[in-house]
Amino acid sequence: MASMVDAVGEPIPKSSVLMAAAKHIDVNCMSENVEFLKCKKKDPNLEKCLDKGRQATHCALGLLASVLLFFLDPKLKKLGHFASMPLYTPKSINLAIDEEHLKAIFKEQDTDGDGRLSKAELSKAFEKLGSRNPGWRVRRSLHHADTDGDGSIGLNELEQLVKYAVKQGYGVN
């Protein structure tokens, strides 16, 4: 059986691993893939879409790396299920969100509704933003934004938190 090749003669991967990953890549990298496809549709000059293509590729590779790490970590392997696997989303991917969206991401993590972001809530927010070490990022963000020193971020400190996150490169154009 002859293998399929692309326009430049490179073999097109056809493996059970890629086929199994396709659904997860579709779900987890949808926005990056859609942006790339929109760019290609708008302008057939692919050079103009390289950045969008890199973002889509980076997302897919990040997902595959997460799967690999999940199955290599003996503690996670013992759990025996894939659903709780942490998804690694590199912060270097430009998520094309503005400061208001970033502020909304932080606010939605205020799960107890007290108008303050606890360390645990900040950790969840930085996980969502793709931090590789959210605990460390929480400590640094409190150092930069917790002006009253109470160990949490209030609404009056949210602007400082957003400025810190932007300075660190978290998803803002």
Secondary structure, DSSP 8 states (H G I E B T S, - for coil): ----B-TTS-B----HHHHHHHHHHHHHTHHHHHHHHHHHHH-S-GGGGHHHHHHHHHHHHHHHHHHHHHHH-HHHHHH--STT------TTS---B-HHHHHHHHHHT-TT-SSEE-HHHHHHHHHHTT-S-HHHHHHHHHHHH-TT-SSSEEGGGHHHHHHHHHHTT-SB-
